[in-house]
Amino acid sequence: MRTRLAGMQGTAYTYDPDARTGSVLLDDGTPLPFDAAAFDAGGLRMLRPGQRVRIEVAGEGAERRVVFVTLQTF
């Protein structure tokens, strides 16, 4: 089965600098957690709640997960 990747934007909601994990609020208000691998893939060193982020999401439904998170630049 092939995993579909989708690019999205959202807002950093939580972030634990020790674990490098947190969550993003999508523009529709849906929270979506991310793990250390997704954080590391984006090349960030720190993230503050409220920052605008760009994420890549794989899977659908209950299997949906963030695989990449980085700052949104305009």
PDB file of N, CA, C and O in Angstrom:
ATOM      1  N   MET A   1       0.837  -1.178   0.000  1.00  0.00           N
ATOM      2  CA  MET A   1       0.000   0.000   0.000  1.00  0.00           C
ATOM      3  C   MET A   1       0.881   1.240   0.000  1.00  0.00           C
ATOM      4  O   MET A   1       1.847   1.312   0.759  1.00  0.00           O
ATOM      5  N   ARG A   2       0.567   2.192  -0.820  1.00  0.00           N
ATOM      6  CA  ARG A   2       1.350   3.411  -0.948  1.00  0.00           C
ATOM      7  C   ARG A   2       0.830   4.484   0.003  1.00  0.00           C
ATOM      8  O   ARG A   2      -0.380   4.677   0.125  1.00  0.00           O
ATOM      9  N   THR A   3       1.743   5.181   0.676  1.00  0.00           N
ATOM     10  CA  THR A   3       1.361   6.245   1.595  1.00  0.00           C
ATOM     11  C   THR A   3       1.296   7.558   0.834  1.00  0.00           C
ATOM     12  O   THR A   3       2.245   7.927   0.143  1.00  0.00           O
ATOM     13  N   ARG A   4       0.197   8.255   0.957  1.00  0.00           N
ATOM     14  CA  ARG A   4       0.030   9.546   0.307  1.00  0.00           C
ATOM     15  C   ARG A   4       0.537  10.648   1.236  1.00  0.00           C
ATOM     16  O   ARG A   4       0.197  10.661   2.420  1.00  0.00           O
ATOM     17  N   LEU A   5       1.345  11.570   0.716  1.00  0.00           N
ATOM     18  CA  LEU A   5       1.821  12.709   1.486  1.00  0.00           C
ATOM     19  C   LEU A   5       1.031  13.943   1.094  1.00  0.00           C
ATOM     20  O   LEU A   5       0.766  14.179  -0.085  1.00  0.00           O
ATOM     21  N   ALA A   6       0.662  14.719   2.087  1.00  0.00           N
ATOM     22  CA  ALA A   6      -0.057  15.963   1.833  1.00  0.00           C
ATOM     23  C   ALA A   6       0.638  17.090   2.585  1.00  0.00           C
ATOM     24  O   ALA A   6       0.982  16.937   3.757  1.00  0.00           O
ATOM     25  N   GLY A   7       0.843  18.212   1.921  1.00  0.00           N
ATOM     26  CA  GLY A   7       1.414  19.389   2.562  1.00  0.00           C
ATOM     27  C   GLY A   7       0.305  20.247   3.142  1.00  0.00           C
ATOM     28  O   GLY A   7      -0.726  20.462   2.505  1.00  0.00           O
ATOM     29  N   MET A   8       0.520  20.732   4.344  1.00  0.00           N
ATOM     30  CA  MET A   8      -0.482  21.546   5.027  1.00  0.00           C
ATOM     31  C   MET A   8       0.207  22.640   5.820  1.00  0.00           C
ATOM     32  O   MET A   8       1.425  22.638   5.997  1.00  0.00           O
ATOM     33  N   GLN A   9      -0.591  23.557   6.286  1.00  0.00           N
ATOM     34  CA  GLN A   9      -0.108  24.588   7.197  1.00  0.00           C
ATOM     35  C   GLN A   9      -0.893  24.499   8.484  1.00  0.00           C
ATOM     36  O   GLN A   9      -2.007  23.977   8.514  1.00  0.00           O
ATOM     37  N   GLY A  10      -0.307  25.010   9.540  1.00  0.00           N
ATOM     38  CA  GLY A  10      -0.976  25.029  10.822  1.00  0.00           C
ATOM     39  C   GLY A  10      -0.224  25.932  11.772  1.00  0.00           C
ATOM     40  O   GLY A  10       0.643  26.705  11.363  1.00  0.00           O
ATOM     41  N   THR A  11      -0.561  25.826  13.033  1.00  0.00           N
ATOM     42  CA  THR A  11       0.055  26.631  14.083  1.00  0.00           C
ATOM     43  C   THR A  11       0.596  25.698  15.151  1.00  0.00           C
ATOM     44  O   THR A  11      -0.101  24.792  15.609  1.00  0.00           O
ATOM     45  N   ALA A  12       1.846  25.923  15.547  1.00  0.00           N
ATOM     46  CA  ALA A  12       2.419  25.127  16.633  1.00  0.00           C
ATOM     47  C   ALA A  12       1.554  25.316  17.876  1.00  0.00           C
ATOM     48  O   ALA A  12       1.272  26.448  18.270  1.00  0.00           O
ATOM     49  N   TYR A  13       1.140  24.234  18.482  1.00  0.00           N
ATOM     50  CA  TYR A  13       0.257  24.287  19.644  1.00  0.00           C
ATOM     51  C   TYR A  13       1.015  23.934  20.922  1.00  0.00           C
ATOM     52  O   TYR A  13       0.952  24.666  21.909  1.00  0.00           O
ATOM     53  N   THR A  14       1.729  22.814  20.898  1.00  0.00           N
ATOM     54  CA  THR A  14       2.558  22.425  22.039  1.00  0.00           C
ATOM     55  C   THR A  14       3.929  22.007  21.523  1.00  0.00           C
ATOM     56  O   THR A  14       4.083  21.635  20.359  1.00  0.00           O
ATOM     57  N   TYR A  15       4.922  22.075  22.410  1.00  0.00           N
ATOM     58  CA  TYR A  15       6.261  21.597  22.055  1.00  0.00           C
ATOM     59  C   TYR A  15       7.021  21.273  23.330  1.00  0.00           C
ATOM     60  O   TYR A  15       7.073  22.091  24.248  1.00  0.00           O
ATOM     61  N   ASP A  16       7.609  20.085  23.393  1.00  0.00           N
ATOM     62  CA  ASP A  16       8.455  19.653  24.494  1.00  0.00           C
ATOM     63  C   ASP A  16       9.891  19.603  23.973  1.00  0.00           C
ATOM     64  O   ASP A  16      10.236  18.693  23.219  1.00  0.00           O
ATOM     65  N   PRO A  17      10.741  20.570  24.363  1.00  0.00           N
ATOM     66  CA  PRO A  17      12.097  20.620  23.819  1.00  0.00           C
ATOM     67  C   PRO A  17      12.964  19.430  24.217  1.00  0.00           C
ATOM     68  O   PRO A  17      13.882  19.073  23.478  1.00  0.00           O
ATOM     69  N   ASP A  18      12.702  18.814  25.349  1.00  0.00           N
ATOM     70  CA  ASP A  18      13.492  17.655  25.759  1.00  0.00           C
ATOM     71  C   ASP A  18      13.190  16.432  24.889  1.00  0.00           C
ATOM     72  O   ASP A  18      14.101  15.704  24.497  1.00  0.00           O
ATOM     73  N   ALA A  19      11.929  16.215  24.596  1.00  0.00           N
ATOM     74  CA  ALA A  19      11.523  15.063  23.792  1.00  0.00           C
ATOM     75  C   ALA A  19      11.465  15.388  22.295  1.00  0.00           C
ATOM     76  O   ALA A  19      11.426  14.481  21.463  1.00  0.00           O
ATOM     77  N   ARG A  20      11.461  16.686  21.955  1.00  0.00           N
ATOM     78  CA  ARG A  20      11.322  17.158  20.568  1.00  0.00           C
ATOM     79  C   ARG A  20      10.008  16.673  19.947  1.00  0.00           C
ATOM     80  O   ARG A  20       9.959  16.318  18.769  1.00  0.00           O
ATOM     81  N   THR A  21       8.955  16.665  20.752  1.00  0.00           N
ATOM     82  CA  THR A  21       7.625  16.266  20.304  1.00  0.00           C
ATOM     83  C   THR A  21       6.643  17.389  20.607  1.00  0.00           C
ATOM     84  O   THR A  21       6.934  18.295  21.388  1.00  0.00           O
ATOM     85  N   GLY A  22       5.492  17.314  19.985  1.00  0.00           N
ATOM     86  CA  GLY A  22       4.483  18.331  20.252  1.00  0.00           C
ATOM     87  C   GLY A  22       3.255  18.097  19.407  1.00  0.00           C
ATOM     88  O   GLY A  22       2.972  16.980  18.975  1.00  0.00           O
ATOM     89  N   SER A  23       2.524  19.187  19.180  1.00  0.00           N
ATOM     90  CA  SER A  23       1.330  19.097  18.352  1.00  0.00           C
ATOM     91  C   SER A  23       1.137  20.396  17.582  1.00  0.00           C
ATOM     92  O   SER A  23       1.624  21.462  17.958  1.00  0.00           O
ATOM     93  N   VAL A  24       0.409  20.252  16.498  1.00  0.00           N
ATOM     94  CA  VAL A  24       0.084  21.360  15.604  1.00  0.00           C
ATOM     95  C   VAL A  24      -1.430  21.456  15.535  1.00  0.00           C
ATOM     96  O   VAL A  24      -2.121  20.437  15.520  1.00  0.00           O
ATOM     97  N   LEU A  25      -1.947  22.676  15.495  1.00  0.00           N
ATOM     98  CA  LEU A  25      -3.366  22.866  15.220  1.00  0.00           C
ATOM     99  C   LEU A  25      -3.503  23.182  13.740  1.00  0.00           C
ATOM    100  O   LEU A  25      -2.940  24.161  13.251  1.00  0.00           O
ATOM    101  N   LEU A  26      -4.252  22.350  13.028  1.00  0.00           N
ATOM    102  CA  LEU A  26      -4.521  22.626  11.630  1.00  0.00           C
ATOM    103  C   LEU A  26      -5.440  23.844  11.543  1.00  0.00           C
ATOM    104  O   LEU A  26      -6.025  24.250  12.548  1.00  0.00           O
ATOM    105  N   ASP A  27      -5.567  24.417  10.378  1.00  0.00           N
ATOM    106  CA  ASP A  27      -6.381  25.618  10.217  1.00  0.00           C
ATOM    107  C   ASP A  27      -7.848  25.398  10.557  1.00  0.00           C
ATOM    108  O   ASP A  27      -8.560  26.354  10.864  1.00  0.00           O
ATOM    109  N   ASP A  28      -8.313  24.148  10.506  1.00  0.00           N
ATOM    110  CA  ASP A  28      -9.698  23.863  10.883  1.00  0.00           C
ATOM    111  C   ASP A  28      -9.845  23.584  12.382  1.00  0.00           C
ATOM    112  O   ASP A  28     -10.931  23.239  12.847  1.00  0.00           O
ATOM    113  N   GLY A  29      -8.733  23.737  13.148  1.00  0.00           N
ATOM    114  CA  GLY A  29      -8.765  23.542  14.593  1.00  0.00           C
ATOM    115  C   GLY A  29      -8.437  22.136  15.052  1.00  0.00           C
ATOM    116  O   GLY A  29      -8.421  21.871  16.254  1.00  0.00           O
ATOM    117  N   THR A  30      -8.178  21.233  14.128  1.00  0.00           N
ATOM    118  CA  THR A  30      -7.858  19.854  14.472  1.00  0.00           C
ATOM    119  C   THR A  30      -6.434  19.750  15.000  1.00  0.00           C
ATOM    120  O   THR A  30      -5.501  20.171  14.316  1.00  0.00           O
ATOM    121  N   PRO A  31      -6.239  19.198  16.208  1.00  0.00           N
ATOM    122  CA  PRO A  31      -4.872  18.987  16.699  1.00  0.00           C
ATOM    123  C   PRO A  31      -4.270  17.746  16.064  1.00  0.00           C
ATOM    124  O   PRO A  31      -4.959  16.748  15.855  1.00  0.00           O
ATOM    125  N   LEU A  32      -2.986  17.816  15.759  1.00  0.00           N
ATOM    126  CA  LEU A  32      -2.285  16.692  15.157  1.00  0.00           C
ATOM    127  C   LEU A  32      -0.905  16.605  15.799  1.00  0.00           C
ATOM    128  O   LEU A  32      -0.104  17.529  15.660  1.00  0.00           O
ATOM    129  N   PRO A  33      -0.610  15.498  16.509  1.00  0.00           N
ATOM    130  CA  PRO A  33       0.683  15.382  17.184  1.00  0.00           C
ATOM    131  C   PRO A  33       1.817  15.093  16.208  1.00  0.00           C
ATOM    132  O   PRO A  33       1.600  14.556  15.121  1.00  0.00           O
ATOM    133  N   PHE A  34       3.029  15.460  16.616  1.00  0.00           N
ATOM    134  CA  PHE A  34       4.217  15.072  15.848  1.00  0.00           C
ATOM    135  C   PHE A  34       5.250  14.491  16.795  1.00  0.00           C
ATOM    136  O   PHE A  34       5.308  14.849  17.972  1.00  0.00           O
ATOM    137  N   ASP A  35       6.078  13.576  16.256  1.00  0.00           N
ATOM    138  CA  ASP A  35       7.114  12.936  17.062  1.00  0.00           C
ATOM    139  C   ASP A  35       8.478  13.559  16.763  1.00  0.00           C
ATOM    140  O   ASP A  35       8.591  14.464  15.936  1.00  0.00           O
ATOM    141  N   ALA A  36       9.503  13.067  17.441  1.00  0.00           N
ATOM    142  CA  ALA A  36      10.857  13.607  17.285  1.00  0.00           C
ATOM    143  C   ALA A  36      11.367  13.432  15.858  1.00  0.00           C
ATOM    144  O   ALA A  36      12.084  14.296  15.353  1.00  0.00           O
ATOM    145  N   ALA A  37      11.009  12.333  15.201  1.00  0.00           N
ATOM    146  CA  ALA A  37      11.462  12.111  13.824  1.00  0.00           C
ATOM    147  C   ALA A  37      10.911  13.180  12.886  1.00  0.00           C
ATOM    148  O   ALA A  37      11.633  13.653  12.009  1.00  0.00           O
ATOM    149  N   ALA A  38       9.656  13.570  13.051  1.00  0.00           N
ATOM    150  CA  ALA A  38       9.055  14.613  12.216  1.00  0.00           C
ATOM    151  C   ALA A  38       9.707  15.963  12.501  1.00  0.00           C
ATOM    152  O   ALA A  38       9.958  16.741  11.581  1.00  0.00           O
ATOM    153  N   PHE A  39       9.980  16.238  13.762  1.00  0.00           N
ATOM    154  CA  PHE A  39      10.645  17.492  14.131  1.00  0.00           C
ATOM    155  C   PHE A  39      12.052  17.531  13.542  1.00  0.00           C
ATOM    156  O   PHE A  39      12.446  18.540  12.956  1.00  0.00           O
ATOM    157  N   ASP A  40      12.805  16.459  13.688  1.00  0.00           N
ATOM    158  CA  ASP A  40      14.179  16.401  13.174  1.00  0.00           C
ATOM    159  C   ASP A  40      14.220  16.515  11.645  1.00  0.00           C
ATOM    160  O   ASP A  40      15.159  17.090  11.095  1.00  0.00           O
ATOM    161  N   ALA A  41      13.217  15.974  10.960  1.00  0.00           N
ATOM    162  CA  ALA A  41      13.180  16.024   9.497  1.00  0.00           C
ATOM    163  C   ALA A  41      13.089  17.455   8.981  1.00  0.00           C
ATOM    164  O   ALA A  41      13.547  17.750   7.878  1.00  0.00           O
ATOM    165  N   GLY A  42      12.497  18.345   9.780  1.00  0.00           N
ATOM    166  CA  GLY A  42      12.344  19.737   9.365  1.00  0.00           C
ATOM    167  C   GLY A  42      13.562  20.602   9.613  1.00  0.00           C
ATOM    168  O   GLY A  42      13.608  21.745   9.159  1.00  0.00           O
ATOM    169  N   GLY A  43      14.559  20.077  10.331  1.00  0.00           N
ATOM    170  CA  GLY A  43      15.790  20.821  10.563  1.00  0.00           C
ATOM    171  C   GLY A  43      15.674  21.952  11.571  1.00  0.00           C
ATOM    172  O   GLY A  43      16.540  22.826  11.622  1.00  0.00           O
ATOM    173  N   LEU A  44      14.624  21.948  12.365  1.00  0.00           N
ATOM    174  CA  LEU A  44      14.464  23.004  13.375  1.00  0.00           C
ATOM    175  C   LEU A  44      15.292  22.699  14.619  1.00  0.00           C
ATOM    176  O   LEU A  44      15.642  21.549  14.885  1.00  0.00           O
ATOM    177  N   ARG A  45      15.596  23.750  15.372  1.00  0.00           N
ATOM    178  CA  ARG A  45      16.247  23.570  16.675  1.00  0.00           C
ATOM    179  C   ARG A  45      15.271  23.836  17.813  1.00  0.00           C
ATOM    180  O   ARG A  45      15.410  23.278  18.902  1.00  0.00           O
ATOM    181  N   MET A  46      14.279  24.693  17.555  1.00  0.00           N
ATOM    182  CA  MET A  46      13.327  25.093  18.592  1.00  0.00           C
ATOM    183  C   MET A  46      12.009  25.445  17.922  1.00  0.00           C
ATOM    184  O   MET A  46      11.966  25.776  16.737  1.00  0.00           O
ATOM    185  N   LEU A  47      10.951  25.370  18.686  1.00  0.00           N
ATOM    186  CA  LEU A  47       9.627  25.723  18.195  1.00  0.00           C
ATOM    187  C   LEU A  47       8.848  26.329  19.350  1.00  0.00           C
ATOM    188  O   LEU A  47       8.847  25.799  20.461  1.00  0.00           O
ATOM    189  N   ARG A  48       8.190  27.437  19.078  1.00  0.00           N
ATOM    190  CA  ARG A  48       7.378  28.099  20.100  1.00  0.00           C
ATOM    191  C   ARG A  48       5.898  27.983  19.734  1.00  0.00           C
ATOM    192  O   ARG A  48       5.526  28.173  18.576  1.00  0.00           O
ATOM    193  N   PRO A  49       5.056  27.672  20.721  1.00  0.00           N
ATOM    194  CA  PRO A  49       3.613  27.667  20.447  1.00  0.00           C
ATOM    195  C   PRO A  49       3.195  29.010  19.843  1.00  0.00           C
ATOM    196  O   PRO A  49       3.632  30.074  20.280  1.00  0.00           O
ATOM    197  N   GLY A  50       2.348  28.924  18.839  1.00  0.00           N
ATOM    198  CA  GLY A  50       1.877  30.122  18.148  1.00  0.00           C
ATOM    199  C   GLY A  50       2.590  30.390  16.836  1.00  0.00           C
ATOM    200  O   GLY A  50       2.105  31.169  16.015  1.00  0.00           O
ATOM    201  N   GLN A  51       3.748  29.748  16.624  1.00  0.00           N
ATOM    202  CA  GLN A  51       4.454  29.939  15.362  1.00  0.00           C
ATOM    203  C   GLN A  51       3.711  29.229  14.233  1.00  0.00           C
ATOM    204  O   GLN A  51       3.147  28.151  14.418  1.00  0.00           O
ATOM    205  N   ARG A  52       3.725  29.854  13.077  1.00  0.00           N
ATOM    206  CA  ARG A  52       3.105  29.259  11.887  1.00  0.00           C
ATOM    207  C   ARG A  52       4.056  28.216  11.329  1.00  0.00           C
ATOM    208  O   ARG A  52       5.247  28.485  11.170  1.00  0.00           O
ATOM    209  N   VAL A  53       3.540  27.016  11.026  1.00  0.00           N
ATOM    210  CA  VAL A  53       4.380  25.923  10.548  1.00  0.00           C
ATOM    211  C   VAL A  53       3.817  25.320   9.266  1.00  0.00           C
ATOM    212  O   VAL A  53       2.630  25.437   8.960  1.00  0.00           O
ATOM    213  N   ARG A  54       4.708  24.679   8.538  1.00  0.00           N
ATOM    214  CA  ARG A  54       4.341  23.877   7.371  1.00  0.00           C
ATOM    215  C   ARG A  54       4.611  22.434   7.745  1.00  0.00           C
ATOM    216  O   ARG A  54       5.665  22.124   8.301  1.00  0.00           O
ATOM    217  N   ILE A  55       3.683  21.556   7.451  1.00  0.00           N
ATOM    218  CA  ILE A  55       3.842  20.146   7.790  1.00  0.00           C
ATOM    219  C   ILE A  55       3.557  19.276   6.573  1.00  0.00           C
ATOM    220  O   ILE A  55       2.836  19.671   5.656  1.00  0.00           O
ATOM    221  N   GLU A  56       4.134  18.095   6.591  1.00  0.00           N
ATOM    222  CA  GLU A  56       3.804  17.049   5.635  1.00  0.00           C
ATOM    223  C   GLU A  56       3.138  15.945   6.442  1.00  0.00           C
ATOM    224  O   GLU A  56       3.627  15.555   7.502  1.00  0.00           O
ATOM    225  N   VAL A  57       2.032  15.454   5.938  1.00  0.00           N
ATOM    226  CA  VAL A  57       1.231  14.456   6.633  1.00  0.00           C
ATOM    227  C   VAL A  57       1.115  13.218   5.756  1.00  0.00           C
ATOM    228  O   VAL A  57       0.904  13.325   4.547  1.00  0.00           O
ATOM    229  N   ALA A  58       1.252  12.047   6.362  1.00  0.00           N
ATOM    230  CA  ALA A  58       1.095  10.772   5.655  1.00  0.00           C
ATOM    231  C   ALA A  58      -0.069  10.005   6.265  1.00  0.00           C
ATOM    232  O   ALA A  58      -0.367  10.141   7.452  1.00  0.00           O
ATOM    233  N   GLY A  59      -0.711   9.210   5.447  1.00  0.00           N
ATOM    234  CA  GLY A  59      -1.800   8.377   5.925  1.00  0.00           C
ATOM    235  C   GLY A  59      -3.132   9.098   5.922  1.00  0.00           C
ATOM    236  O   GLY A  59      -3.227  10.275   5.574  1.00  0.00           O
ATOM    237  N   GLU A  60      -4.146   8.372   6.313  1.00  0.00           N
ATOM    238  CA  GLU A  60      -5.501   8.908   6.343  1.00  0.00           C
ATOM    239  C   GLU A  60      -6.218   8.417   7.593  1.00  0.00           C
ATOM    240  O   GLU A  60      -5.851   7.395   8.172  1.00  0.00           O
ATOM    241  N   GLY A  61      -7.225   9.144   7.993  1.00  0.00           N
ATOM    242  CA  GLY A  61      -8.035   8.755   9.138  1.00  0.00           C
ATOM    243  C   GLY A  61      -7.204   8.593  10.402  1.00  0.00           C
ATOM    244  O   GLY A  61      -6.386   9.449  10.738  1.00  0.00           O
ATOM    245  N   ALA A  62      -7.425   7.484  11.094  1.00  0.00           N
ATOM    246  CA  ALA A  62      -6.712   7.222  12.347  1.00  0.00           C
ATOM    247  C   ALA A  62      -5.223   6.988  12.127  1.00  0.00           C
ATOM    248  O   ALA A  62      -4.436   7.077  13.070  1.00  0.00           O
ATOM    249  N   GLU A  63      -4.830   6.692  10.894  1.00  0.00           N
ATOM    250  CA  GLU A  63      -3.419   6.442  10.564  1.00  0.00           C
ATOM    251  C   GLU A  63      -2.674   7.718  10.165  1.00  0.00           C
ATOM    252  O   GLU A  63      -1.474   7.665   9.893  1.00  0.00           O
ATOM    253  N   ARG A  64      -3.362   8.860  10.124  1.00  0.00           N
ATOM    254  CA  ARG A  64      -2.735  10.119   9.714  1.00  0.00           C
ATOM    255  C   ARG A  64      -1.691  10.540  10.734  1.00  0.00           C
ATOM    256  O   ARG A  64      -1.937  10.525  11.940  1.00  0.00           O
ATOM    257  N   ARG A  65      -0.496  10.923  10.221  1.00  0.00           N
ATOM    258  CA  ARG A  65       0.574  11.353  11.125  1.00  0.00           C
ATOM    259  C   ARG A  65       1.450  12.390  10.439  1.00  0.00           C
ATOM    260  O   ARG A  65       1.569  12.406   9.214  1.00  0.00           O
ATOM    261  N   VAL A  66       2.053  13.245  11.231  1.00  0.00           N
ATOM    262  CA  VAL A  66       2.977  14.261  10.731  1.00  0.00           C
ATOM    263  C   VAL A  66       4.334  13.600  10.519  1.00  0.00           C
ATOM    264  O   VAL A  66       4.842  12.922  11.412  1.00  0.00           O
ATOM    265  N   VAL A  67       4.924  13.796   9.335  1.00  0.00           N
ATOM    266  CA  VAL A  67       6.238  13.221   9.042  1.00  0.00           C
ATOM    267  C   VAL A  67       7.308  14.300   8.871  1.00  0.00           C
ATOM    268  O   VAL A  67       8.493  13.986   8.754  1.00  0.00           O
ATOM    269  N   PHE A  68       6.889  15.581   8.857  1.00  0.00           N
ATOM    270  CA  PHE A  68       7.821  16.689   8.635  1.00  0.00           C
ATOM    271  C   PHE A  68       7.176  17.950   9.178  1.00  0.00           C
ATOM    272  O   PHE A  68       6.012  18.227   8.889  1.00  0.00           O
ATOM    273  N   VAL A  69       7.924  18.719   9.965  1.00  0.00           N
ATOM    274  CA  VAL A  69       7.407  20.006  10.457  1.00  0.00           C
ATOM    275  C   VAL A  69       8.541  21.039  10.378  1.00  0.00           C
ATOM    276  O   VAL A  69       9.664  20.778  10.808  1.00  0.00           O
ATOM    277  N   THR A  70       8.231  22.195   9.830  1.00  0.00           N
ATOM    278  CA  THR A  70       9.199  23.282   9.741  1.00  0.00           C
ATOM    279  C   THR A  70       8.447  24.610   9.792  1.00  0.00           C
ATOM    280  O   THR A  70       7.219  24.630   9.713  1.00  0.00           O
ATOM    281  N   LEU A  71       9.162  25.694   9.920  1.00  0.00           N
ATOM    282  CA  LEU A  71       8.513  27.002   9.970  1.00  0.00           C
ATOM    283  C   LEU A  71       7.970  27.382   8.609  1.00  0.00           C
ATOM    284  O   LEU A  71       8.580  27.104   7.577  1.00  0.00           O
ATOM    285  N   GLN A  72       6.814  28.020   8.626  1.00  0.00           N
ATOM    286  CA  GLN A  72       6.223  28.533   7.398  1.00  0.00           C
ATOM    287  C   GLN A  72       6.875  29.871   7.081  1.00  0.00           C
ATOM    288  O   GLN A  72       6.922  30.762   7.929  1.00  0.00           O
ATOM    289  N   THR A  73       7.370  30.008   5.873  1.00  0.00           N
ATOM    290  CA  THR A  73       7.947  31.277   5.446  1.00  0.00           C
ATOM    291  C   THR A  73       7.085  31.851   4.333  1.00  0.00           C
ATOM    292  O   THR A  73       6.497  31.114   3.542  1.00  0.00           O
ATOM    293  N   PHE A  74       7.020  33.151   4.284  1.00  0.00           N
ATOM    294  CA  PHE A  74       6.158  33.817   3.292  1.00  0.00           C
ATOM    295  C   PHE A  74       6.979  34.385   2.175  1.00  0.00           C
ATOM    296  O   PHE A  74       6.431  34.981   1.248  1.00  0.00           O
TER     297      PHE A  74
END
